[in-house]
Amino acid sequence: MAKNDDLFKTLRKQGLRKSVAKAVADAEGAGKKGSGKAEALARNAIKDLNKAGDAIRARVLDGGKRSKAAKKAAATRKRDAAKRSAAAKRGAATRKRNAAKR
């Protein structure tokens, strides 16, 4: 029981919720005779923690994705502005030509 209690306390100090820490500690101490339910809860907790870790890694370590998107958006805005400018110049030239004919 002391081993379970140590694991429980360690998990709680790491910020795990009480119910999850208890499920993991119980599954660890149950051994082969333990219930499958405790082991299943522990496995689900591990999967959830791995997903959370992956999400954190993706946001912190792969920060370049966001800047790539920002660069792409800036290039798109610049390209669209150039199109508008070219269209405005064509329109101004047309108006100038039509005004000279009148």
MDAnalysis code that builds the backbone (N, CA, C; Angstrom):
import MDAnalysis as mda
import numpy as np

u = mda.Universe.empty(306, n_residues=102, atom_resindex=np.repeat(np.arange(102), 3), trajectory=True)
u.add_TopologyAttr("name", ["N", "CA", "C"] * 102)
u.add_TopologyAttr("resid", np.arange(1, 103))
u.add_TopologyAttr("resname", ["MET", "ALA", "LYS", "ASN", "ASP", "ASP", "LEU", "PHE", "LYS", "THR", "LEU", "ARG", "LYS", "GLN", "GLY", "LEU", "ARG", "LYS", "SER", "VAL", "ALA", "LYS", "ALA", "VAL", "ALA", "ASP", "ALA", "GLU", "GLY", "ALA", "GLY", "LYS", "LYS", "GLY", "SER", "GLY", "LYS", "ALA", "GLU", "ALA", "LEU", "ALA", "ARG", "ASN", "ALA", "ILE", "LYS", "ASP", "LEU", "ASN", "LYS", "ALA", "GLY", "ASP", "ALA", "ILE", "ARG", "ALA", "ARG", "VAL", "LEU", "ASP", "GLY", "GLY", "LYS", "ARG", "SER", "LYS", "ALA", "ALA", "LYS", "LYS", "ALA", "ALA", "ALA", "THR", "ARG", "LYS", "ARG", "ASP", "ALA", "ALA", "LYS", "ARG", "SER", "ALA", "ALA", "ALA", "LYS", "ARG", "GLY", "ALA", "ALA", "THR", "ARG", "LYS", "ARG", "ASN", "ALA", "ALA", "LYS", "ARG"])
u.atoms.positions = np.array([
    [0.818, -1.193, 0.000],
    [0.000, 0.000, 0.000],
    [0.859, 1.253, 0.000],
    [2.024, 1.182, 0.652],
    [2.892, 2.346, 0.719],
    [3.402, 2.720, -0.670],
    [3.659, 1.709, -1.487],
    [4.135, 1.962, -2.837],
    [3.066, 2.701, -3.643],
    [1.812, 2.271, -3.492],
    [0.699, 2.942, -4.168],
    [0.551, 4.369, -3.681],
    [0.700, 4.551, -2.370],
    [0.539, 5.870, -1.781],
    [1.622, 6.815, -2.285],
    [2.850, 6.300, -2.420],
    [3.941, 7.121, -2.941],
    [3.672, 7.520, -4.388],
    [3.222, 6.570, -5.175],
    [2.908, 6.866, -6.574],
    [1.776, 7.877, -6.656],
    [0.752, 7.689, -5.843],
    [-0.382, 8.605, -5.819],
    [0.089, 10.024, -5.486],
    [0.908, 10.142, -4.432],
    [1.399, 11.465, -4.021],
    [2.263, 12.095, -5.116],
    [3.085, 11.284, -5.743],
    [3.943, 11.788, -6.811],
    [3.113, 12.305, -7.979],
    [2.108, 11.532, -8.358],
    [1.255, 11.950, -9.471],
    [0.485, 13.219, -9.134],
    [0.026, 13.323, -7.907],
    [-0.704, 14.526, -7.478],
    [0.204, 15.750, -7.506],
    [1.456, 15.574, -7.085],
    [2.400, 16.700, -7.104],
    [2.690, 17.151, -8.527],
    [2.602, 16.230, -9.470],
    [2.840, 16.560, -10.869],
    [1.636, 17.240, -11.515],
    [0.542, 17.359, -10.774],
    [-0.617, 18.086, -11.282],
    [-1.738, 17.223, -11.815],
    [-1.643, 15.918, -11.613],
    [-2.700, 15.032, -12.091],
    [-3.922, 15.148, -11.186],
    [-5.081, 14.996, -11.763],
    [-6.299, 15.022, -10.949],
    [-6.312, 13.837, -9.999],
    [-7.021, 14.039, -8.912],
    [-7.039, 13.025, -7.865],
    [-7.585, 11.692, -8.381],
    [-8.678, 11.747, -9.154],
    [-9.289, 10.497, -9.625],
    [-8.355, 9.741, -10.573],
    [-7.659, 10.480, -11.422],
    [-6.744, 9.832, -12.375],
    [-5.546, 9.262, -11.622],
    [-4.997, 10.023, -10.693],
    [-3.848, 9.548, -9.918],
    [-4.218, 8.301, -9.121],
    [-5.410, 8.284, -8.569],
    [-5.855, 7.120, -7.798],
    [-6.007, 5.900, -8.701],
    [-6.589, 6.098, -9.886],
    [-6.779, 4.982, -10.819],
    [-5.434, 4.402, -11.255],
    [-4.475, 5.272, -11.552],
    [-3.162, 4.802, -11.987],
    [-2.459, 4.080, -10.846],
    [-2.511, 4.641, -9.649],
    [-1.853, 4.019, -8.499],
    [-2.492, 2.677, -8.167],
    [-3.814, 2.590, -8.245],
    [-4.497, 1.326, -7.966],
    [-4.156, 0.266, -9.012],
    [-4.078, 0.669, -10.260],
    [-3.760, -0.284, -11.325],
    [-2.329, -0.779, -11.177],
    [-1.439, 0.094, -10.763],
    [-0.043, -0.294, -10.610],
    [0.114, -1.279, -9.466],
    [-0.643, -1.126, -8.400],
    [-0.509, -1.983, -7.236],
    [-1.302, -3.270, -7.323],
    [-2.237, -3.342, -8.259],
    [-3.109, -4.510, -8.326],
    [-2.387, -5.740, -8.862],
    [-1.433, -5.516, -9.741],
    [-0.696, -6.649, -10.303],
    [-1.573, -7.489, -11.206],
    [-1.282, -8.782, -11.301],
    [-2.033, -9.667, -12.182],
    [-3.424, -9.964, -11.640],
    [-3.582, -9.878, -10.327],
    [-4.875, -10.214, -9.730],
    [-5.845, -9.026, -9.752],
    [-5.349, -7.856, -10.119],
    [-6.177, -6.647, -10.084],
    [-7.293, -6.677, -11.100],
    [-8.212, -5.786, -10.905],
    [-9.353, -5.738, -11.810],
    [-8.930, -5.122, -13.134],
    [-9.579, -5.542, -14.170],
    [-9.302, -5.005, -15.500],
    [-9.755, -3.570, -15.635],
    [-10.729, -3.187, -14.806],
    [-11.267, -1.832, -14.880],
    [-10.204, -0.811, -14.471],
    [-9.477, -1.095, -13.403],
    [-8.432, -0.174, -12.950],
    [-7.331, -0.070, -13.996],
    [-6.987, -1.197, -14.583],
    [-5.949, -1.181, -15.617],
    [-6.416, -0.406, -16.846],
    [-7.688, -0.577, -17.206],
    [-8.227, 0.150, -18.357],
    [-8.225, 1.652, -18.098],
    [-8.596, 2.039, -16.880],
    [-8.561, 3.461, -16.533],
    [-7.141, 4.004, -16.624],
    [-6.193, 3.229, -16.146],
    [-4.799, 3.660, -16.203],
    [-4.328, 3.793, -17.644],
    [-4.700, 2.840, -18.480],
    [-4.300, 2.911, -19.894],
    [-4.909, 4.137, -20.574],
    [-6.174, 4.421, -20.278],
    [-6.821, 5.608, -20.844],
    [-6.146, 6.880, -20.356],
    [-5.762, 6.898, -19.085],
    [-5.073, 8.065, -18.543],
    [-3.744, 8.276, -19.258],
    [-3.035, 7.192, -19.525],
    [-1.750, 7.293, -20.227],
    [-1.964, 7.827, -21.645],
    [-2.988, 7.338, -22.327],
    [-3.279, 7.826, -23.677],
    [-3.593, 9.317, -23.657],
    [-4.426, 9.733, -22.700],
    [-4.792, 11.143, -22.599],
    [-3.584, 12.019, -22.294],
    [-2.719, 11.536, -21.409],
    [-1.517, 12.306, -21.067],
    [-0.570, 12.398, -22.264],
    [-0.475, 11.321, -23.036],
    [0.363, 11.362, -24.234],
    [-0.186, 12.357, -25.252],
    [-1.511, 12.393, -25.416],
    [-2.123, 13.350, -26.338],
    [-1.863, 14.776, -25.879],
    [-1.981, 14.995, -24.560],
    [-1.723, 16.333, -24.025],
    [-0.266, 16.722, -24.246],
    [0.629, 15.784, -24.025],
    [2.048, 16.056, -24.258],
    [2.336, 16.365, -25.717],
    [1.704, 15.636, -26.619],
    [1.886, 15.889, -28.048],
    [1.373, 17.276, -28.430],
    [0.231, 17.654, -27.860],
    [-0.327, 18.973, -28.148],
    [0.602, 20.081, -27.650],
    [1.164, 19.886, -26.463],
    [2.096, 20.880, -25.918],
    [3.341, 20.960, -26.793],
    [3.888, 19.802, -27.169],
    [5.077, 19.792, -28.023],
    [4.805, 20.491, -29.349],
    [3.631, 20.238, -29.929],
    [3.292, 20.838, -31.214],
    [3.223, 22.359, -31.115],
    [2.686, 22.852, -30.015],
    [2.563, 24.305, -29.871],
    [3.874, 24.978, -29.505],
    [4.648, 24.334, -28.647],
    [5.873, 24.957, -28.157],
    [7.046, 24.738, -29.121],
    [7.240, 23.515, -29.548],
    [8.410, 23.199, -30.359],
    [8.210, 23.483, -31.840],
    [7.007, 23.333, -32.346],
    [6.728, 23.586, -33.761],
    [6.093, 24.957, -33.938],
    [6.660, 25.951, -33.316],
    [6.123, 27.301, -33.421],
    [6.254, 27.874, -34.816],
    [7.103, 27.285, -35.653],
    [7.305, 27.775, -37.008],
    [6.085, 27.653, -37.888],
    [5.195, 26.759, -37.577],
    [3.990, 26.594, -38.392],
    [3.184, 27.878, -38.429],
    [3.096, 28.530, -37.302],
    [2.303, 29.750, -37.233],
    [2.960, 30.853, -38.056],
    [4.276, 30.975, -37.993],
    [4.932, 32.023, -38.756],
    [4.858, 31.721, -40.255],
    [4.889, 30.432, -40.628],
    [4.724, 30.080, -42.037],
    [3.364, 30.549, -42.535],
    [2.338, 30.327, -41.722],
    [0.986, 30.749, -42.106],
    [0.913, 32.266, -42.206],
    [1.579, 32.964, -41.293],
    [1.570, 34.426, -41.319],
    [2.281, 34.943, -42.567],
    [3.392, 34.315, -42.930],
    [4.118, 34.727, -44.137],
    [3.277, 34.488, -45.386],
    [2.568, 33.359, -45.414],
    [1.718, 33.063, -46.561],
    [0.591, 34.087, -46.672],
    [0.007, 34.439, -45.537],
    [-1.080, 35.417, -45.539],
    [-0.574, 36.784, -46.002],
    [0.618, 37.182, -45.560],
    [1.186, 38.454, -45.975],
    [1.446, 38.475, -47.473],
    [1.959, 37.368, -47.996],
    [2.211, 37.283, -49.441],
    [0.902, 37.375, -50.216],
    [-0.142, 36.754, -49.708],
    [-1.448, 36.805, -50.373],
    [-1.984, 38.233, -50.378],
    [-1.878, 38.913, -49.234],
    [-2.343, 40.308, -49.168],
    [-1.567, 41.187, -50.149],
    [-0.257, 40.984, -50.231],
    [0.581, 41.775, -51.137],
    [0.193, 41.516, -52.589],
    [-0.038, 40.245, -52.919],
    [-0.419, 39.869, -54.285],
    [-1.783, 40.475, -54.642],
    [-2.730, 40.421, -53.730],
    [-4.052, 40.988, -53.982],
    [-3.984, 42.509, -54.127],
    [-3.123, 43.156, -53.331],
    [-2.960, 44.605, -53.436],
    [-2.369, 44.980, -54.795],
    [-1.427, 44.172, -55.272],
    [-0.832, 44.430, -56.588],
    [-1.883, 44.292, -57.681],
    [-2.766, 43.297, -57.559],
    [-3.846, 43.126, -58.543],
    [-4.768, 44.344, -58.546],
    [-5.135, 44.816, -57.343],
    [-6.015, 45.991, -57.258],
    [-5.336, 47.219, -57.862],
    [-4.066, 47.370, -57.581],
    [-3.320, 48.514, -58.102],
    [-3.258, 48.481, -59.623],
    [-2.975, 47.319, -60.173],
    [-2.907, 47.183, -61.633],
    [-4.260, 47.480, -62.268],
    [-5.326, 47.002, -61.647],
    [-6.670, 47.251, -62.174],
    [-7.001, 48.734, -62.106],
    [-6.594, 49.387, -61.025],
    [-6.854, 50.821, -60.893],
    [-6.095, 51.614, -61.948],
    [-4.864, 51.208, -62.230],
    [-4.071, 51.895, -63.262],
    [-4.700, 51.721, -64.638],
    [-5.190, 50.501, -64.920],
    [-5.853, 50.266, -66.202],
    [-7.113, 51.118, -66.314],
    [-7.868, 51.173, -65.217],
    [-9.090, 51.978, -65.217],
    [-8.788, 53.455, -65.410],
    [-7.745, 53.952, -64.760],
    [-7.374, 55.359, -64.905],
    [-6.941, 55.656, -66.333],
    [-6.196, 54.736, -66.943],
    [-5.752, 54.930, -68.329],
    [-6.950, 54.945, -69.271],
    [-7.898, 54.065, -69.037],
    [-9.108, 54.013, -69.866],
    [-9.902, 55.309, -69.736],
    [-10.051, 55.797, -68.498],
    [-10.797, 57.047, -68.274],
    [-10.094, 58.217, -68.961],
    [-8.768, 58.217, -68.907],
    [-7.999, 59.290, -69.522],
    [-8.185, 59.268, -71.042],
    [-8.127, 58.058, -71.618],
    [-8.314, 57.897, -73.070],
    [-9.706, 58.342, -73.487],
    [-10.732, 57.927, -72.710],
    [-12.120, 58.290, -73.051],
    [-12.355, 59.773, -72.880],
    [-11.704, 60.402, -71.902],
    [-11.873, 61.835, -71.690],
    [-11.234, 62.617, -72.836],
    [-10.139, 62.109, -73.391],
    [-9.461, 62.792, -74.507],
    [-10.303, 62.727, -75.777],
    [-11.085, 61.649, -75.943],
    [-11.937, 61.504, -77.130],
    [-13.104, 62.467, -77.104],
    [-13.553, 62.864, -75.953],
    [-14.751, 63.728, -75.851],
    [-14.427, 65.083, -76.211],
])
